[in-house]
């Protein structure tokens, strides 16, 4: 009887933990940039957010530690955006394409690659959330 009870507790604990992770995604799902990124964004009906970063950029690190750890920002990004973290050393082609945008840089594209927003500088969590919601809303209104 004790073995069955312990097995039941372990089984339920495992499933509750897995379901909790699914329901409370605590990290942004970052994707790599490929030539199919825009096609993928169109297929899943999402905008593309590119976070331009660099190793030397202290405010990039602050965005990672503060803004991109905010639950509301995480939820908004995971639900409505295809997110790309583009470090200039790892993605020199993207760094070159968006060279006029400083670091940290936040770029939002539609599925055709049109720039809907290009912002240089640190964004506090609430400002990031408002920005994401406003761009999404404006895009939805245009595509009606």
Helices and strands as residue ranges (DSSP letters): H 2-23, E 30-31, H 37-43, E 47-53, H 58-65, G 67-69, H 71-80, E 81-87, H 92-97, E 105-109, E 115-120, H 125-143
